[in-house]
Amino acid sequence: MTTPDTAARSLLMPHQAKLVSEFLSPGASKALIIRSPPQFGMGGALTELITRVIQGDPSGNALLITPVVVLREQFRRRIEALGTPVLSLDRPMFRELLDVSPGTVAWPKGTVVCTTLAFARLPDIRDALARVRWRVVVVDEAHQASGPESSAAVAAITRNAERLVFASLPGIALPALDTLDEVRRVEWMRTDLIDAAGRPLAVAAPPIVEEVRYDLSTDELTILDSVADLISAIDVTPMASLRALSLANAAIASPAVLEGSLRMLLGPNLPGRLSSRSGSTEHEWSTPIPEAAAALIGDLIESVEDLAEDSKLAAAKKLIHRLHGYGARERRAFIITKHVSSARYVGSQFESDGLSVRVVDSAMDRTARNEAAHGIVADVVVMTMAAVQGQELHRFTDVIVYDVPTDPHELKILLSGFDDPTRRQPIHVHLLTVGGGRRHRMCEIAMKASGGVGTDDPG
């Protein structure tokens, strides 16, 4: 009879099995940095590696840090299927561990602890994790931990670890790891994808990337300039820095995100019309704003509500209709946005055109996300960047990136997520970019107003 353990291990490809074997071999380096494009089996290799470490030493513990909750839960299920004790560390679970032994954390022996980067860098969690002598710490998508707060947390947590594994994308610098001793570096290439008999696996070409440019109307340009004036009117404080960066991102995202961010600035008791386009934003600010800025915000909200045309949305609609013109069976696209409110706004606008729409966002639970993305056929599927993590994209031929990162590093990470060598045909990626450098100008204004202060991505 085949157990889940042997069944899972029989699926390892040669390059995965080689990585695990060499890491566990006597005399292997303390730290491993493995670089690989997505979809090359990194998850399976890391699952096998961390499971083998614990099964070889049931008295120890292992820690796995992922960038988002979706990936944390994927790893938990994989490790569980291999018969190894595993727990997902979040706030309720942490309280439960503290209740077992007040004053200390009762980490169960022989267990893999899975958590997210955002949770691990919270001061009390970071300190608790840093006190453990982990048999191995695995950091998946280590490039996501490049911010100062994340880098410091990972350094503290891994200080007492016996073995370290950092998984990342090719071509992305990891300066925080340059000082590590006894490091082995491995990079998987497309030629490494072979079956057990040494035959090359079917490998699709990389994604085909196309820039779809659109121009802003006079009214939209006026709104953008007004947002720049508002950013300059906000006093330069740490909180104002966050507001400046968030407003800049909102201004180039969608009217829904911008209006929601402006109303958030003034607080929940703002009088006046509430547009149906308003949606929840990902930012909250509790500090007051200057009175001069408040008047400008009121004028801006009216301008956004009265906006006759959304040029970015118009470009997306034109592209969708062009792709549908190829025939429904030949091209199937989905739209990806950064903000939940943008996803819902875009979906509602396509619905007003008589198209069937499914919106998949991170606010939905996992079952609802899967059902919305795969169980129902729709003319248009809109997903947030957070919700697309862990989704099966083989049935889509095209992806429209509604919110294109201005940072080349972030854009590279985003595009790499669509590079799936197991596809039969490469996916087409369409980047909606505004002409005239307006997007870059807004980000420059925000950085200047914030004193050049960046934020650590919460993952």
N, C-alpha and C positions, 0 to 999 in steps of 0.2 A: 504493500500500500504506500502511495506517495504522500508524505506529510507536507503541510504548507511550507515547512522549512526547506526541504529538498526540492520541492516544486519551484519555489522562488529562486533558489540558487541555480537550478538547471537553466534558468532563463538568462543568466549573465553572459554577455558577449565576451570574447577573448580579451579586449582591451580593458573591460571592467574587472574581469577575474585577475588579470595581471597586476592591476593597480592594487587590489586588495591583498594579493599574495605578497607583493613586494613590501607593502606597508607593514604587514604582520611578520615579516621574516626577521630572524635574529640580526642585530647590528644595523637595522634600518634607522634612518635619520629621525630625530625627535619630531620635526615639523615637516609637513607636506603642503605644498601649494600646487593645486591642480587647476589648470585652466582648460576650459572646454566650451564650445558653442552650446547653446541650449539643445535639448532633444538628443544628446549623444549618450544618454544613459547615466548621467552624473548622479541622479537621485537613487537609482538602483545600486550603484557602486558605494555611495555613502551609507546607504541603509545596510548593506552587507558588511561594510567595514566596521561601523559602530556596533553592530550586533555581534560580530565575531569577537570584538574586544571584550565586551561584557560577558559573553558566553565563556570566554577563556579565563575570566576572573570575576566570578559571581559575587565577590565581596566588595567590588568597586562600583563606581558610577560613571556614566558618560553624559555629556551635555551636547545637545544639538541646537544651534541658534539659526533661525530662518528669518527672512525679511518680512514675511507676512503670515497671518494666521492660517490662511488657506494652505500654504506649504507646510506649516507646522503640523496640521492635521493630516495631510497626505503622508508625511514621514511617520507620524504616530501609527497610522493604519498599516503601513508597510512593515514597520518594526514589530508590531503586534502579530502580524501574519507569520513572522518568522519565529514566533514563540518566545520572544524576549519581553520581559516586563518593561512597560513604558508609561510615562504620564505626561500630560500637557500642562505646563506650568503657566497659570494665569493668576489673577488676584485671589479668586475663591480657593483655588488649590493651594496657594501659598499660605493663606490663613488656616486651611485645614492642616497643613504640615506643622505650622506653629502651634496649633491646638494640641497636637500629640505630645509635644514637649515644650512647654512655655519657656520663652527666652532663647531657644535654639530651634533650628530647622531640622526636623526628623527626616532626612533624606533616606528613602528606602534603599537598601543595598541591592546590587545587581540590577539596577534600573537605568534606563535611558530617559533623561529629562529633556523634553522638547519645549522650547519657548521661542518667542519672537525677539528681534533686536530691540524694538521699542519698549518691550516689557523688561528686558534684561538690563537696559541702561537706566532704569529708575533707581535712584540712590539706594533704597533699602534692598531691592532685589539684587542690584550689582554687588553690594557688600556681602550679601548672603551667599551669592554664587562664588565670589572671590575667596571665601573661606574654605571652600571644598577643594580637596586634592583629586581632581577628576582624572580618571584613567585616560580619557581622551576628550578633547573639546573640538567639535566640528562646527565651522561657521560656513553655512551655505550662502552663496552670492555675497562673498566678502566685500565686493566692490560697493555694496550698499552701506557698508560701515565706514566709509571714508570721511564722514563729517567728524569734527573735533570731539563732540560728545560721545558719539558711537565708538570712535577709535579708542578713546580713553576707557570706556566701559569694557570693551573687548580686551584691552591690555590688562586691566585689573582682574578680569575674570579668568584669563588664561595664564596668569603669572605662576600659579601653583600646579598647572596641569602637567601630566606626565607626557602626553602626546598631543599634537595639534594638527588639525587639517583645515585648510582654507581653500574653498572652492570659488572660482571666479571666472569671468569671461576673458577671452584672449585680448591682448592689446590694451588692457586697462591697467594703469599703474596702481600699485598698492604700497605707497611709501611707508605706511605704518608697519609693514612686514619686513622692510629692508634690513632691520637690525636683528632679526632672528638668527640664532645660531643653529647649526646642524639642520639645514633646510634642503629638502629635495624638491625640485621643481619639475612638473610634468605638464605637457600640453598635448591634448588630443587633437588630431587632425582628421579631416574627412577620410583620408586613406586608412585610418585606424579602424574604420567600421567594416569589419569582416565577420563572417559566420564561423561556426566551429570548424568547418572544413577549410577555412582560409580564403573563402571566396568573398569578393567585395559585395557588400549589401547595396541594394538600390538606394542611391543617394541623389536627391533632387538638387537642382541649382539653388543658389542663395536667393533671397527675396528680390523681386524686381521693384525698385523704388522709383516713384514718379512724384515730382513736385507739381501741385495744382495751385497756381497763384490766383489770387483775387485782389481786387482793389476796393478800398473803403470809399463810401459815399461822403459828400461834404458834411452831412450831419454826423456821421460816425467819426470823421476826423475832428470835428468840433468837440465831441464827447471825449475823445482820446486826449485832446489838448487840455480839456477841463480837468480830467483825472490827473494829468501831470501837474496842473496848478494846485490841485487839492493835496497831492503828495508833498509838494513843496511847502504847503501851509501847515503841515503837521510837524510839531516840535520833534526834534531828533532825540528820542529816548529809546531804550531797548524795545519797549512795546510799540513805539511808533515805527521802528524799523520793520517789525513784523507786519504792521498795518500797511506800510508803504509797499513792501514786496507783495503782499496779498492783493492789494488794490491793483497793482500793475498786472498781476496774473489774471485778476478778474476782468480787467478792461479788455484783455485780448482773448478771453475765453468765450463768453456769450453774454447777451443782455441779462439773462436770468442770473448768472453768477455775479455780474457787476451790481445789479439792483439789489440782490440779497446782501452783498457785502456792504453797500452803502447804507442800507437800512440797519444792518448790524452795528455799524458805527454809531448811529443815532440812538440805538436802543429799541426795545420792544414797544414803546409807547408813542412811536412816531405817528402823527396824524397824516391824513391824506389818503390817496388812492392806493390800494394794494393790487398790483398787477398779477394776473394768473401766471405770469412768467416767473414770479419770485419763487425761489426755492431755498431750501436750507443750504448754507455754505459750510465749509470745513473749518471756519475760523470764528473765534469769539474774542472780543476785546472788552475789557472791563474798565479801562482807564478813560477819563474824559478827553474830549477833543476841544481845540480852540473854537471860540464862538464864530470867528470869521470863517472857519472851515465848515461849520454847521450850515451856514447859509448857502455855501457853495454846494454842499451835499444835496440840499433840498432842490436846488436848480438842476443838478445832475440827474436826480431821480425822475424829475418831470421830463427831462430830455430823453432819458432811456425809455420811459413809458410811451412817449410820443414818437419814438423812432419808427419810421415807415417801412424800412427795409433792413434786413440783416444780411450783409454781403457774404459773410462766411457761411451762413446757412444756405443762402442761394447757391453758392459754389458746391456745397455738399449735395443739394438736391439735383443740380445739373449733372453731377458726376454719377449719382445713383441712377438717374434716368438713362444716362449714357450706357452704364453697365447693364441695366435691364434690357436695353436695346439689343444686346448680344443674344438674348434668349435666357429665360429663367433657368434652364438646365445647364447652361454653359458658365454663367457667372453668378456667384452668390457672395454678397458683400456684407460686412458688418462695420459699424462706426464705433470708434473708441474715443471716449472723452476722459478728461482728468476729473471733472467734478460731477457729483451725483445730480445736481440741479441742471447742469448742461445736458446730461443724458436724458433727463425727463423732459426738458424743454425741447430738445431736438426731436425726441420721439413724438411729442404732442404736435409739433409742426408738420411732421410727415403724416400723422394721422389726419390732420386737417386737409391734406391733399387726397384723402380717400385710401391711403395705403394701410395695410395691416402692419402693426409695429409691436415688437417685444423689447422692453427695456430690462437689462440685466445689470444690477448695481450691487455694491458691497453691503448695502443695508439689508439685502435679502439673505435668508439663510441658505446653506449650501444646497439643500434639496430644491428650493425654489429657483436658485440660479441655474442649476442643471436642467430643470424642467423648462425654464424660459429660454435657455440657449439651445437646447437640443430636442425637447419634446414637442415643440409647437412650430409649425412652419409659418413664417411671416415674410412680408415683402422687405421689411427693414428690421435689422437687429442692432440695437445700440447697447454698448457695454462700457462701464467705467474701467479705467486702467487697473484698479484694484480687483474688480470682479473677473477680469479676463485671466487672472492667475489661476492656473490649474484647469482651464477650459480646453476641451478638445476642439481644435480649429481645422481639422482635416476637411470638413465639409464646406469650408469657405474658400473661395478663390481670391477674394479681395478684402483688404482692410483699409478703411478711411480713417486716418489719424486726425481727429478734429482739433485736438490741442497738441501742437507740435512743440516739444521742448526746445528752448533757445540754446541751452547748454549742449555743446557737441557730445560731451560725456554722457549726459542723460539720453540724448537721441540715439547714441550708439547702443546703449543698454536696451532701449525700447525696441529698436530694429532687430537686435539679436534675438529677442523673444519670438520673432516670427520666422527664424531660420530653423526649419524643421527638415532634416535630411531624409526623414522617412516618408515625406510626402511624395506623391507620384509626379506632381507638377509644382513649380515654385509659386508661392503666393505673391500677389501684386499688392504693394503698399503705396497708398496715395497720401501724400503729406499736404494738408491744407495750409498754405503759407501766404501771409499778407504781403502785398507789394510795397515798395517804397521804403523799406526798412523801418516801418512804423512799430512793429513788434519789438525789434531790438532797441529802438529808441526808448520805448516805454520801460523796458527792463533796465536800461542804463539810468534813466531818471530815478527809478525806484532805488537802485543801488546807491546812487549819489545822495538821495534824500535820507537813506538809512545809514549813511556813513560807510557804505561798502560791507555791511554786515550781512552774512548769509545765514541760512537756517539749516539745521540738521534734519534730514528727511526722516519723518517718523516711521516710514515703512509701513 
